[in-house]
Structures are given as structure tokens and as C-alpha cells.
Amino acid sequence: MKQTAITKRLAGLGGAKWEVYLKAKELVAEGHDIVEMTIGEPDVAAPSELIEAGVQSLRNGRTTYSNGRGEAGLRAALAEHYSNQTGQLISDNQVLCFPGTQTALFAVLMGVAEAGCEVLIGDPMYATYEGVVRASGADVVPVPLRPENGFRISARDIAERITPRTSAILLTTPHNPTGSILTRADIEEIGALALEHDLWIISDEVYAELVFDGAEFVSPLSDPKLAERVIVVSSVSKSHAAPGFRSGWCIGPEAFTDALLPFSETMLFGNQPFIADMTELAIREGSSVAAGMASRYAARAERLYERLSAETKLKVHRPQAGMFAMIEVSATGMNGDEYALHLLERGKVAVMPGSSFGDTVGNWVRVALTVDEESFAAALDRITAHAKSLEVELT
């Protein structure tokens, strides 16, 4: 039977990137003692007040069809939130609601790119980015994120890769997997390129509320010069420890959201009213768990840095936000893929190889900071002991 071009474009994406994760799951199921540090699952439950709001909304009969843009109350809450955050006047007509950031990003890419286009994305990148770009028919153009620049995307590196086919720059700030945050100067320089070449800027800001002390988050949406070309995507998945809610949104120029509305309606026709009610409460009341998560993840990242720097030849990049830290492993004589499998089999710790996120970090691995304290302490001991054993083997 014939298959469509989109299935061919997406063939091969996904499965191989999760080899270590899937193998770790198999080992755990067989009874092996594995510390799983692959996926960034929040280390707390979703706030009880959101659960209660959802239950009450269900009891109130909020199970009908939604508005194609999303529920009015949630859109108003988001417009107010982003107006306060950015200092710009954001209207509720600039908001479209989706089931999670992933769906929002998929829809937005369908609205800004197509066959013959190119989308510039920092490498390393979140594992699904290549898929959402290729689904549109466009090509991904990786822009290397350099460790010496703190893994922040450089306007100079972007400029070298802009062609007449370029339609958009996809930014992630704070960044997954590295935890870097774009500075105001970074955004100004990237914005100048977008203005010069008439490009869209898509900003994935799902980690914006998990910023560590001493770091500052700035959204491209804050720059009035970029108002007609910035589209923000986000959700409550990370900020409210609620990835299972599947509740996200995009914020963009009204002309863009108006144009994208028919696609959104064709795809899903708004979000679920009872989940919209939960999300509206989350946005209006703020998160009761984000500060605690950010504090714990920052402390774990610092412990990881201090322990491995003092006792091994592994190099830890200190994140500024988010749920992950990156470790450079070339001193072991292995690349990230080899090291991740060796650590799983010999050290009993599961981490993600850097190659799952791009070519730039082939000698790195990503470590989730979201495991409980006891498991994190065990992981530090195991990673350290494993690294020391490798040093002995190399001598």
C-alpha cells in the first residue's frame, strides 16, 4: 500500500535516540537496580489545587466542545500573564491553545515553513525538533552550540547559515538539553538578523519558570521591534509539574494566530474545557512547585559538578535552568553513546547519550536532575566509581 511523503520524511526519527532509555526500562523490569536519569519527569506531583479544579470542572459539566482558539478564560489569563511578563500589550486574540508544547510547536511550524524552506535550530536540540520541522516539509539546518559560549546560540553562527530558503529560527530558552539561557544581548543580535532577513523567531520557553538563582530569563517577546515576528510556545508541563495535563499554547502576532486558526481547528478544535479551567487557575495563581523544583535541580547540578570535578576527569557543564546537566566524557576514551551503554551495564546508571540531541555533543551525555535525593546520591557514587574504574583501565 502507498504511504504519504510525511511518513517517509519522519521515518527513522525517534526510536534509536531512546536505546539507552528503553534498555534501562527492560533491566528494571527484570529486577536490576538501575538509577534512571534519562527522562526529565518532575520530582513532585502536580499541585493538588489543580487536580481539585479539574475534578470540580468535570462535575460542573465542562466536557463540551471548546472554542477553536481555546477557552476564553484561559486565553485571557495567558494574555494578562504575557503582558505582565514582557511589558508588551498581548491580547487574547494572540493566543491559541493546544494539548501541550509539542502540539503547539507542530502547528506553528506548519504555519511558518513548508517544502523548500529551511529552519535554523541550535545543535544540540530537543529530540522532537527535527520531526516537527520535517513534518512541514522544510529542512533542518543545525547551528552548533559551542561549549565555550556556554551552549548559547550565536548570532554569528546563525548568520553564516542563513540562505534565501531560511524561513525561521527556532530558539529554546532556557535550553534543553544544556540548561543555557539566552541573554538580552543574544536576543537583540538574533532579532537584528531576523529583521534584516525577514525571518520568524519561534521561542520554546517551557522551562522559563525553572531558572536557577543568579540567572535571568528574557523572552524575545519582550522586544517591541520583534512583535510581528516572534511566536512563543509553552505549557504547564514543567512549571506546574503537570506533563500529563497536555495543556499548552502559542502566543504570536494576531495576523499569524488568525491565519493559523483554521489549521488548528482542522487538527484538534481547541483544548478540553476542564483542562483549560485547571490551566487557567495555574496561570492566574502561579506555580506552587516551580521554585522548589528549581532550587533542588540547581543544588543537584552543583553537587554533580563539584563531585565529578574533584574526583574524576569528567567535565560537567553547569546549567542555568531546567532539569538536566551535560557531562563531557571524552576523557574516558569513549564517545557519548559508548559511555552511556557502558555506564548502564557496568555502573547501573542510565543517562542519555548526547547524540540523541545532535552532532555537536557526540562526546557528551545528558543527566536528569529529577530523581529523588537518595537515588541521586547513589548515582553520584556509581558515576564516580565507574569513572575511576575506567581511568584504571586506561593506564
C-alpha positions as CSV (number, residue, x, y, z in Angstrom):
1,M,0.0,0.0,0.0
2,K,1.1,3.5,-0.7
3,Q,2.2,5.8,2.1
4,T,2.4,9.6,2.1
5,A,5.6,11.7,1.9
6,I,5.3,12.8,5.5
7,T,5.7,9.2,6.8
8,K,8.9,8.9,4.7
9,R,10.2,12.3,6.0
10,L,9.7,11.1,9.6
11,A,11.0,7.6,9.1
12,G,13.9,6.7,11.4
13,L,13.3,9.6,13.8
14,G,12.7,8.7,17.4
15,G,13.4,5.1,18.1
16,A,17.2,4.9,18.0
17,K,17.5,8.0,20.2
18,W,15.9,6.2,23.1
19,E,18.0,3.0,23.0
20,V,19.6,3.5,26.5
21,Y,16.3,4.6,28.0
22,L,14.5,1.6,26.6
23,K,17.3,-0.8,27.7
24,A,17.2,0.6,31.2
25,K,13.5,0.1,31.4
26,E,14.0,-3.6,30.4
27,L,16.7,-4.1,33.0
28,V,14.5,-2.5,35.7
29,A,11.6,-4.8,34.7
30,E,14.0,-7.7,35.1
31,G,14.7,-6.7,38.7
32,H,18.1,-4.9,38.2
33,D,19.0,-2.0,40.4
34,I,19.3,0.9,37.9
35,V,19.2,4.6,38.7
36,E,17.2,6.1,35.8
37,M,18.4,9.6,34.8
38,T,17.3,9.7,31.2
39,I,13.9,11.4,31.2
40,G,13.0,14.7,32.9
41,E,9.9,13.7,34.8
42,P,9.2,16.3,37.6
43,D,10.1,15.1,41.1
44,V,6.8,16.3,42.6
45,A,3.2,15.6,41.9
46,A,1.0,18.2,40.1
47,P,-0.4,20.7,42.7
48,S,-3.5,19.3,44.5
49,E,-5.4,22.5,43.9
50,L,-5.1,22.0,40.1
51,I,-6.4,18.4,40.5
52,E,-9.3,19.6,42.5
53,A,-10.1,22.4,40.0
54,G,-10.2,19.7,37.2
55,V,-12.4,17.4,39.2
56,Q,-14.8,20.3,40.0
57,S,-14.8,21.4,36.4
58,L,-15.8,17.9,35.3
59,R,-18.6,17.8,37.9
60,N,-19.8,21.2,36.5
61,G,-20.2,19.7,33.1
62,R,-17.2,21.2,31.4
63,T,-16.9,18.4,28.9
64,T,-18.4,20.1,25.9
65,Y,-16.7,21.3,22.7
66,S,-14.3,24.1,23.1
67,N,-13.7,27.3,21.1
68,G,-11.3,26.7,18.2
69,R,-8.8,29.1,19.8
70,G,-9.2,27.7,23.3
71,E,-11.4,28.6,26.2
72,A,-11.9,32.3,26.7
73,G,-10.9,32.3,30.4
74,L,-7.6,30.6,29.7
75,R,-6.8,32.9,26.8
76,A,-7.5,35.9,28.9
77,A,-5.3,34.6,31.7
78,L,-2.4,33.9,29.2
79,A,-2.8,37.3,27.6
80,E,-2.5,39.0,31.0
81,H,0.4,36.8,32.1
82,Y,2.5,37.5,29.0
83,S,1.6,41.2,29.1
84,N,2.9,41.4,32.6
85,Q,6.0,39.3,31.9
86,T,7.1,41.1,28.7
87,G,5.9,44.6,29.3
88,Q,4.1,44.4,25.9
89,L,0.3,44.5,25.4
90,I,-0.8,41.0,24.5
91,S,-4.4,40.4,23.5
92,D,-6.4,37.2,23.9
93,N,-6.6,37.0,20.1
94,Q,-2.9,36.4,20.0
95,V,-3.3,33.2,21.9
96,L,-4.1,29.7,20.6
97,C,-4.4,26.8,23.0
98,F,-3.1,23.2,22.3
99,P,-2.6,19.9,24.1
100,G,1.0,20.6,25.2
101,T,4.0,22.4,23.8
102,Q,4.7,19.7,21.3
103,T,1.3,20.1,19.5
104,A,1.7,23.9,19.6
105,L,5.1,23.6,18.1
106,F,3.9,21.3,15.4
107,A,1.1,23.7,14.4
108,V,3.4,26.7,14.5
109,L,5.9,25.0,12.2
110,M,3.1,24.2,9.8
111,G,2.3,27.9,9.8
112,V,5.8,29.2,9.1
113,A,7.6,26.5,7.0
114,E,6.9,24.2,4.1
115,A,8.8,22.3,1.4
116,G,11.6,24.4,0.1
117,C,12.1,26.2,3.4
118,E,14.9,25.9,6.0
119,V,14.6,26.3,9.7
120,L,17.7,27.1,11.8
121,I,17.9,25.3,15.1
122,G,20.7,25.1,17.7
123,D,22.6,21.8,17.9
124,P,22.1,20.1,20.4
125,M,18.3,20.3,20.2
126,Y,15.3,18.8,21.9
127,A,14.8,15.3,20.4
128,T,11.5,16.0,18.6
129,Y,12.5,19.3,16.9
130,E,13.8,17.6,13.8
131,G,10.5,15.8,13.4
132,V,8.2,18.8,13.7
133,V,10.3,20.7,11.1
134,R,10.5,17.8,8.7
135,A,6.8,17.2,9.1
136,S,6.2,20.6,7.5
137,G,8.3,19.6,4.5
138,A,11.1,22.0,5.5
139,D,14.7,21.1,6.1
140,V,16.5,21.4,9.5
141,V,19.8,23.5,9.4
142,P,21.7,22.8,12.6
143,V,23.6,25.7,14.2
144,P,26.3,24.4,16.5
145,L,26.0,25.5,20.2
146,R,29.5,25.8,21.4
147,P,30.6,24.9,25.0
148,E,33.0,27.8,25.1
149,N,30.0,30.1,24.5
150,G,28.0,28.4,27.3
151,F,26.0,26.5,24.7
152,R,24.1,29.7,23.8
153,I,23.3,30.1,20.1
154,S,25.4,32.7,18.4
155,A,24.1,35.3,16.0
156,R,27.4,34.9,14.1
157,D,26.8,31.2,13.6
158,I,23.2,31.8,12.6
159,A,24.2,34.5,10.1
160,E,26.6,32.1,8.4
161,R,23.7,29.6,7.7
162,I,21.0,32.0,6.5
163,T,20.0,31.4,2.9
164,P,17.2,32.6,0.7
165,R,15.3,29.5,1.8
166,T,15.5,30.3,5.5
167,S,12.1,31.0,7.0
168,A,12.5,30.7,10.7
169,I,14.9,30.5,13.7
170,L,13.8,28.1,16.4
171,L,15.1,29.1,19.8
172,T,14.9,27.2,23.1
173,T,15.5,29.4,26.2
174,P,16.0,28.1,28.7
175,H,17.6,25.3,26.7
176,N,17.1,21.6,26.7
177,P,19.4,19.7,27.0
178,T,22.1,22.1,28.2
179,G,20.2,24.4,30.6
180,S,21.7,27.6,29.0
181,I,19.7,30.9,28.8
182,L,19.9,33.4,26.1
183,T,21.0,36.9,27.3
184,R,19.3,40.1,26.3
185,A,22.2,40.9,24.1
186,D,22.0,37.5,22.4
187,I,18.3,38.1,21.6
188,E,19.0,41.6,20.3
189,E,21.6,40.3,17.9
190,I,19.4,37.4,16.7
191,G,16.5,39.8,16.4
192,A,18.5,42.1,14.2
193,L,19.2,39.1,11.8
194,A,15.5,38.2,11.8
195,L,14.6,41.8,10.9
196,E,17.3,42.0,8.2
197,H,16.3,38.8,6.5
198,D,12.5,38.8,7.3
199,L,12.6,35.7,9.4
200,W,10.2,34.3,12.1
201,I,11.6,33.7,15.6
202,I,9.9,30.7,17.4
203,S,10.8,30.7,21.1
204,D,10.2,27.5,23.1
205,E,10.0,28.7,26.7
206,V,8.7,25.7,28.5
207,Y,11.5,25.9,31.2
208,A,11.0,29.7,31.8
209,E,9.9,29.2,35.5
210,L,12.7,26.8,36.3
211,V,15.5,29.4,36.3
212,F,18.2,29.0,38.9
213,D,19.3,31.8,41.3
214,G,21.6,34.3,39.7
215,A,20.3,33.7,36.2
216,E,17.9,35.9,34.2
217,F,15.4,34.8,31.6
218,V,14.5,37.2,28.8
219,S,11.9,36.4,26.2
220,P,12.2,37.6,22.6
221,L,8.5,38.6,23.0
222,S,9.8,41.4,25.3
223,D,11.4,43.3,22.4
224,P,8.8,45.6,20.7
225,K,10.8,45.6,17.5
226,L,10.2,41.9,17.1
227,A,6.5,42.0,17.9
228,E,5.4,41.0,14.4
229,R,7.8,38.0,14.0
230,V,8.0,36.3,17.4
231,I,5.9,33.2,18.3
232,V,6.3,31.8,21.8
233,V,5.3,28.2,22.7
234,S,5.0,26.8,26.2
235,S,2.8,24.8,28.6
236,V,2.3,23.9,32.3
237,S,4.2,20.7,31.9
238,K,7.3,21.8,33.6
239,S,6.2,24.9,35.5
240,H,3.5,23.1,37.3
241,A,4.9,19.5,37.3
242,A,1.9,18.6,35.1
243,P,3.2,17.0,31.8
244,G,0.2,14.6,31.7
245,F,-2.3,17.5,31.5
246,R,-1.1,18.1,27.9
247,S,-2.0,21.8,28.1
248,G,0.0,24.3,26.1
249,W,-0.3,27.3,23.9
250,C,1.3,29.6,21.4
251,I,1.5,33.4,21.6
252,G,2.1,35.3,18.3
253,P,1.1,38.3,16.2
254,E,-2.7,38.4,15.8
255,A,-2.4,38.1,12.0
256,F,-0.5,34.9,12.5
257,T,-2.9,33.3,15.0
258,D,-5.8,34.3,12.8
259,A,-4.1,32.6,9.8
260,L,-3.2,29.5,11.8
261,L,-6.7,29.1,13.4
262,P,-8.2,27.1,10.5
263,F,-5.3,24.7,10.7
264,S,-5.7,24.4,14.5
265,E,-9.4,23.8,14.1
266,T,-8.8,21.2,11.5
267,M,-6.3,19.4,13.7
268,L,-8.0,19.5,17.1
269,F,-10.5,22.3,17.6
270,G,-9.3,23.8,20.9
271,N,-8.4,22.3,24.2
272,Q,-10.6,20.4,26.6
273,P,-12.7,22.8,28.7
274,F,-12.0,21.1,32.1
275,I,-8.2,21.1,31.4
276,A,-8.5,24.7,30.3
277,D,-10.0,25.5,33.7
278,M,-7.2,23.8,35.5
279,T,-4.7,25.6,33.4
280,E,-6.4,29.0,33.9
281,L,-6.0,28.5,37.6
282,A,-2.4,27.6,37.2
283,I,-1.7,30.7,35.2
284,R,-3.6,33.1,37.4
285,E,-2.3,31.7,40.7
286,G,1.2,30.9,39.6
287,S,3.1,27.8,40.4
288,S,3.4,26.5,44.0
289,V,6.1,24.0,43.0
290,A,8.3,25.7,40.4
291,A,10.6,27.5,42.9
292,G,11.2,24.2,44.9
293,M,12.0,22.3,41.7
294,A,14.4,25.0,40.5
295,S,16.1,25.0,43.9
296,R,16.5,21.3,44.1
297,Y,17.7,20.9,40.5
298,A,20.2,23.7,40.9
299,A,21.6,22.1,44.1
300,R,21.9,18.7,42.4
301,A,23.6,20.2,39.4
302,E,26.1,21.9,41.7
303,R,26.7,18.6,43.6
304,L,27.3,16.8,40.3
305,Y,29.8,19.5,39.2
306,E,31.7,19.5,42.5
307,R,31.9,15.7,42.9
308,L,32.9,14.8,39.4
309,S,35.3,17.8,39.0
310,A,37.0,16.8,42.2
311,E,37.2,13.0,41.8
312,T,37.1,12.3,38.0
313,K,38.2,13.6,34.7
314,L,34.6,14.0,33.5
315,K,33.6,17.7,32.8
316,V,30.2,19.0,33.9
317,H,28.6,22.0,32.2
318,R,26.7,24.0,34.9
319,P,23.2,24.6,33.7
320,Q,21.4,27.9,34.5
321,A,17.9,26.4,34.4
322,G,15.8,23.4,33.7
323,M,16.0,19.7,34.7
324,F,19.3,18.5,33.1
325,A,23.1,18.7,33.2
326,M,25.5,17.8,30.5
327,I,28.7,15.8,31.1
328,E,31.6,15.7,28.7
329,V,33.0,12.1,28.7
330,S,35.9,12.0,26.1
331,A,38.5,11.5,28.9
332,T,37.1,8.0,29.2
333,G,38.2,7.2,25.7
334,M,34.6,6.7,24.7
335,N,32.0,8.8,22.9
336,G,28.7,9.6,24.5
337,D,26.9,6.6,23.0
338,E,29.6,4.1,24.1
339,Y,29.9,5.7,27.5
340,A,26.1,5.7,28.2
341,L,25.8,2.0,27.4
342,H,29.0,1.2,29.4
343,L,27.7,3.2,32.4
344,L,24.3,1.4,32.2
345,E,25.9,-2.1,32.0
346,R,28.8,-1.6,34.4
347,G,27.7,1.4,36.6
348,K,24.0,0.7,36.8
349,V,23.1,4.4,35.9
350,A,21.0,5.3,32.8
351,V,21.8,8.6,31.1
352,M,21.0,9.9,27.6
353,P,23.8,10.0,25.0
354,G,24.4,13.4,23.6
355,S,23.9,12.1,20.1
356,S,20.2,11.9,20.8
357,F,20.2,15.7,20.7
358,G,22.5,16.4,17.8
359,D,26.0,16.1,16.4
360,T,27.7,18.8,18.4
361,V,27.6,16.9,21.7
362,G,28.6,13.4,20.5
363,N,31.1,13.2,23.3
364,W,28.6,14.3,26.0
365,V,25.7,12.7,27.9
366,R,22.7,14.3,29.4
367,V,21.8,13.6,33.1
368,A,18.3,14.2,34.5
369,L,18.4,16.1,37.9
370,T,14.8,15.0,38.7
371,V,15.5,11.7,40.6
372,D,14.9,11.7,44.4
373,E,17.7,12.6,46.8
374,E,18.6,9.0,47.7
375,S,18.7,7.9,44.1
376,F,20.8,11.0,43.2
377,A,23.3,10.3,45.9
378,A,23.6,6.7,44.7
379,A,24.0,7.9,41.1
380,L,26.9,10.2,42.1
381,D,28.6,7.3,43.9
382,R,28.1,5.0,40.9
383,I,29.2,7.5,38.2
384,T,32.3,8.4,40.2
385,A,33.2,4.8,40.8
386,H,32.6,3.9,37.2
387,A,34.8,6.8,36.0
388,K,37.6,5.8,38.3
389,S,37.5,2.2,37.1
390,L,37.8,3.5,33.5
391,E,40.9,5.5,34.5
392,V,42.5,2.4,35.8
393,E,41.6,0.5,32.6
394,L,43.2,3.3,30.5
395,T,46.5,3.3,32.4
